[in-house]
Amino acid sequence: MVRSLSNGDAALLVAARGERPFATVDDLWRRANISAASLDHLADADAFRTSLNLARREALWAIKALRDEPLPLFAAAAARAAEVIPEAVEPAVALRAMKEGGEVVEDYGHVGLSLRRHPMSFLRDDLATRRIVPCQALNDTRDGTRLEAAGLVLVQQMPGSAKGVMFITIEDETGIANLVVWPDLFERQRREILGSNMMAVKGYVQCEGDVIHLIAKKVTDLSSLLASLGERDGTFTLPAGRGDEARHAGGGPDSRSARARPRNIYDPHGHIDELKLRSRDFR
């Protein structure tokens, strides 16, 4: 699942790991015989945290000491000893820990998902001050109730048989909400509806049996709030669905703010705390 890591390098790594666990990044590099660039991709994806107890930044720092052409004397000594020699071990360096929100951003950017907290959970206090309710609240609300919910845009679709009606699915840390956007609102707020990676929607709840929709009356683009995720801590690509050729808020590296950059352009070391914005993929 690590983006940009070739299948060939992954196979080499797995084969070497089968002989015995890796002791250090240097040990992995020498035994698996894969490039330092591939190790960078693994470190970006936080692959060393569990196996070698190295956080993302610490792993990237360790990889900086490696070269694809080993130093001859160290390489020969390590080959004779069949292990990493002490002279080749870099001294420990204490690096500033990344904020939890930044970790989530990096997870989405390099793997497409995160096992940490949902991006919306970091923004919940801000949303609560605006009286924006979680998506789950729609399930406990009576038909016709007016409220405002917010979430990351998962899918936007406008089926040909819908006569201009757009259906949108948003998601927060509590679940999903299905939105209905009538043609007149779509024409009035086309920019907010098509350009938002995270949106707030005011409307009224429509319950038809087990099916619950939020009929949109006003859409607010909250992408700028989402862009602050990388700077948040403690108390962040979601893949997009296509949707009958409607603009689907997706595809490419994250572009949710003025700092947005194209999907595949990534500086692995220079901007680790920034939200790598893509148009919709949360990468």
Wavefront OBJ file of the C-alpha trace (Angstrom):
o trace
v 0.000 0.000 0.000
v 3.015 2.327 0.206
v 2.827 4.694 -2.724
v 5.853 4.813 -5.055
v 7.389 1.627 -3.592
v 7.969 -0.856 -6.420
v 6.791 -4.453 -6.173
v 10.348 -5.604 -6.852
v 11.781 -3.722 -3.875
v 8.939 -4.925 -1.673
v 9.710 -8.548 -2.666
v 13.407 -8.096 -1.867
v 12.551 -6.651 1.528
v 10.160 -9.471 2.420
v 12.663 -12.137 1.324
v 15.447 -10.625 3.452
v 13.113 -10.224 6.430
v 12.275 -13.925 6.225
v 15.861 -14.816 7.129
v 15.778 -12.861 10.395
v 14.261 -9.594 11.677
v 15.988 -6.352 10.759
v 18.026 -4.749 13.541
v 18.417 -1.229 12.121
v 17.632 0.786 9.017
v 21.211 0.203 7.887
v 20.784 -3.536 8.411
v 17.615 -3.518 6.281
v 19.293 -1.496 3.536
v 22.318 -3.789 3.294
v 20.474 -7.105 3.476
v 17.504 -6.237 1.266
v 19.728 -4.407 -1.242
v 17.105 -1.806 -2.095
v 17.762 1.859 -2.803
v 17.771 4.612 -0.209
v 14.932 6.232 -2.200
v 12.754 3.168 -1.560
v 13.589 3.372 2.134
v 12.453 7.003 2.014
v 9.068 5.867 0.714
v 8.818 3.355 3.569
v 9.771 5.962 6.148
v 7.253 8.432 4.714
v 4.608 5.745 5.223
v 5.723 5.293 8.869
v 6.748 1.684 8.183
v 9.583 1.665 10.744
v 7.585 2.677 13.805
v 6.527 -0.802 14.901
v 9.402 -2.945 13.649
v 12.353 -0.694 14.562
v 10.680 1.709 17.002
v 11.541 4.668 14.778
v 9.074 7.490 14.240
v 8.653 8.881 10.735
v 11.160 11.722 11.205
v 13.702 9.527 12.981
v 13.589 6.992 10.158
v 14.036 9.691 7.515
v 17.009 11.039 9.462
v 18.609 7.585 9.640
v 18.136 7.064 5.904
v 19.901 10.353 5.126
v 23.149 8.692 6.248
v 22.844 5.958 3.637
v 24.261 5.941 0.132
v 23.359 3.639 -2.734
v 27.101 3.088 -3.180
v 28.323 1.806 0.240
v 31.593 3.131 1.592
v 34.104 0.409 0.572
v 35.893 0.004 3.914
v 32.682 -0.133 5.962
v 31.043 -2.440 3.435
v 33.965 -4.877 3.463
v 34.136 -4.903 7.272
v 30.394 -5.425 7.572
v 30.520 -8.248 5.019
v 33.264 -10.037 6.966
v 31.417 -9.659 10.257
v 28.027 -10.470 8.673
v 26.541 -7.645 10.732
v 26.596 -3.873 11.029
v 29.906 -2.701 12.489
v 29.825 -0.066 15.277
v 31.738 2.479 13.165
v 28.888 2.575 10.647
v 26.232 3.348 13.246
v 25.088 6.975 13.297
v 24.895 8.667 16.731
v 21.411 9.098 18.146
v 19.762 12.467 17.486
v 16.702 13.794 19.327
v 14.226 15.189 16.794
v 11.113 17.213 17.509
v 8.092 14.923 17.416
v 5.469 15.548 14.761
v 2.066 16.709 15.877
v -0.619 14.066 15.792
v -2.559 15.914 13.111
v 0.576 16.057 10.977
v 1.036 12.305 11.382
v -2.501 11.743 10.088
v -1.843 14.001 7.101
v 1.318 12.063 6.243
v -0.502 8.729 6.620
v -3.124 9.744 4.082
v -0.511 11.216 1.786
v 1.662 8.102 1.577
v -0.664 5.183 2.304
v -4.156 6.528 1.625
v -5.508 5.793 5.111
v -4.589 6.208 8.755
v -4.871 3.957 11.798
v -4.715 7.036 13.975
v -7.617 9.406 14.656
v -10.037 10.506 11.969
v -9.094 13.935 10.532
v -12.427 15.437 11.584
v -11.872 14.571 15.243
v -9.123 17.216 15.446
v -11.580 19.861 14.249
v -14.580 18.911 16.374
v -14.145 21.655 18.986
v -14.030 24.304 16.259
v -17.130 22.842 14.635
v -18.980 22.688 17.946
v -18.493 26.438 18.461
v -20.324 26.921 15.151
v -23.127 24.615 16.325
v -22.265 22.069 13.665
v -23.401 18.610 14.740
v -21.716 15.251 14.012
v -23.074 13.217 11.101
v -24.317 10.552 13.521
v -26.778 13.086 14.948
v -28.892 12.743 11.802
v -29.810 9.207 12.862
v -31.356 10.488 16.102
v -33.147 13.490 14.624
v -36.830 13.781 13.710
v -37.995 14.311 10.150
v -37.997 17.980 9.188
v -35.459 19.089 11.839
v -33.120 21.848 10.668
v -29.434 21.496 11.494
v -25.925 21.897 10.126
v -23.493 19.005 9.656
v -19.983 18.877 8.215
v -17.559 16.312 6.875
v -14.949 15.342 4.315
v -16.399 14.951 0.837
v -16.326 11.296 -0.182
v -18.547 11.150 -3.250
v -20.413 13.581 -5.477
v -22.670 12.215 -8.174
v -25.332 13.556 -10.518
v -27.015 10.630 -12.281
v -28.500 11.385 -15.664
v -31.919 10.266 -14.443
v -31.846 12.681 -11.461
v -32.806 15.760 -13.527
v -29.992 17.909 -12.173
v -30.177 16.742 -8.547
v -26.758 16.077 -6.993
v -26.124 13.509 -4.268
v -23.153 13.986 -1.963
v -21.756 11.759 0.773
v -19.703 13.357 3.543
v -17.906 11.667 6.435
v -16.726 12.634 9.901
v -15.390 10.627 12.841
v -18.903 9.410 13.735
v -20.066 8.173 10.347
v -21.462 9.403 7.046
v -24.278 11.710 5.960
v -26.053 11.624 2.613
v -26.908 15.023 1.154
v -29.379 16.045 -1.518
v -28.615 19.221 -3.468
v -31.432 20.588 -5.630
v -30.541 22.149 -9.004
v -31.235 25.744 -7.913
v -28.828 25.487 -4.963
v -26.241 23.793 -7.178
v -26.358 26.709 -9.621
v -26.123 29.308 -6.826
v -23.234 27.601 -5.017
v -21.489 25.673 -7.761
v -18.025 26.799 -6.611
v -18.497 25.722 -2.983
v -20.132 22.417 -3.918
v -17.571 21.365 -6.520
v -14.490 22.869 -4.881
v -14.864 21.808 -1.253
v -12.831 18.980 0.188
v -14.571 19.552 3.513
v -17.969 21.217 3.666
v -20.610 22.285 6.149
v -24.222 21.885 5.038
v -27.272 23.596 6.514
v -30.572 21.963 5.732
v -33.406 19.851 7.054
v -33.534 16.137 7.759
v -35.679 13.946 5.538
v -36.493 10.467 6.858
v -38.063 7.844 4.588
v -38.066 4.557 6.458
v -34.464 3.645 7.174
v -33.170 6.122 4.600
v -32.052 9.485 6.013
v -30.997 12.466 3.906
v -30.019 16.017 4.693
v -31.702 18.303 2.162
v -29.148 21.061 1.601
v -30.154 24.717 1.812
v -26.682 26.250 2.180
v -23.175 24.890 1.647
v -20.042 26.349 3.263
v -16.534 25.462 2.088
v -14.444 24.488 5.149
v -11.325 23.464 3.214
v -9.315 26.233 4.900
v -10.147 24.730 8.308
v -9.061 21.316 7.078
v -5.765 22.822 5.910
v -4.887 23.530 9.560
v -4.939 19.825 10.414
v -1.173 19.414 10.170
v -0.673 21.902 13.021
v -3.111 20.229 15.413
v -2.276 17.835 18.193
v -3.968 15.496 20.664
v -7.317 16.709 21.900
v -6.227 14.255 8.785
v -6.748 11.772 0.070
v -9.916 9.673 1.479
v -10.344 7.965 -1.697
v -12.990 9.549 -3.929
v -15.855 7.871 -5.720
v -16.350 8.822 -9.361
v -20.104 9.347 -9.631
v -21.451 9.453 -13.239
v -18.918 11.956 -14.543
v -19.928 14.665 -12.079
v -17.069 16.557 -10.513
v -16.181 14.237 -7.643
v -13.916 16.258 -5.435
v -11.071 13.949 -6.110
v -7.992 12.857 -7.891
v -4.469 13.981 -7.331
v -2.393 15.297 -4.354
v -4.320 17.475 -1.907
v -5.305 20.950 -3.081
v -7.533 22.278 -0.372
v -6.011 25.691 0.186
v -3.890 28.388 -1.357
v -0.908 26.197 -0.534
v -2.268 23.321 -2.595
v 0.150 21.497 -4.832
v -0.295 18.881 -7.573
v -0.867 15.331 -6.334
v 2.453 13.744 -7.200
v 4.774 16.558 -6.209
v 6.107 15.813 -2.764
v 9.048 17.127 -0.833
v 9.774 14.347 1.685
v 11.849 16.406 4.071
v 11.223 20.103 3.649
v 7.574 20.467 4.598
v 6.776 17.595 6.932
v 4.375 19.679 9.038
v 2.344 20.931 6.074
v -0.888 19.354 4.956
v -0.035 17.849 1.572
v -3.216 18.998 -0.088
v -4.663 17.262 -3.088
v -7.826 18.042 -4.923
v -9.776 15.307 -3.157
v -7.675 12.242 -2.375
v -6.426 13.528 0.946
v -2.932 12.540 -0.057
l 1 2 3 4 5 6 7 8 9 10 11 12 13 14 15 16 17 18 19 20 21 22 23 24 25 26 27 28 29 30 31 32 33 34 35 36 37 38 39 40 41 42 43 44 45 46 47 48 49 50 51 52 53 54 55 56 57 58 59 60 61 62 63 64 65 66 67 68 69 70 71 72 73 74 75 76 77 78 79 80 81 82 83 84 85 86 87 88 89 90 91 92 93 94 95 96 97 98 99 100 101 102 103 104 105 106 107 108 109 110 111 112 113 114 115 116 117 118 119 120 121 122 123 124 125 126 127 128 129 130 131 132 133 134 135 136 137 138 139 140 141 142 143 144 145 146 147 148 149 150 151 152 153 154 155 156 157 158 159 160 161 162 163 164 165 166 167 168 169 170 171 172 173 174 175 176 177 178 179 180 181 182 183 184 185 186 187 188 189 190 191 192 193 194 195 196 197 198 199 200 201 202 203 204 205 206 207 208 209 210 211 212 213 214 215 216 217 218 219 220 221 222 223 224 225 226 227 228 229 230 231 232 233 234 235
l 237 238 239 240 241 242 243 244 245 246 247 248 249 250 251 252 253 254 255 256 257 258 259 260 261 262 263 264 265 266 267 268 269 270 271 272 273 274 275 276 277 278 279 280 281 282 283
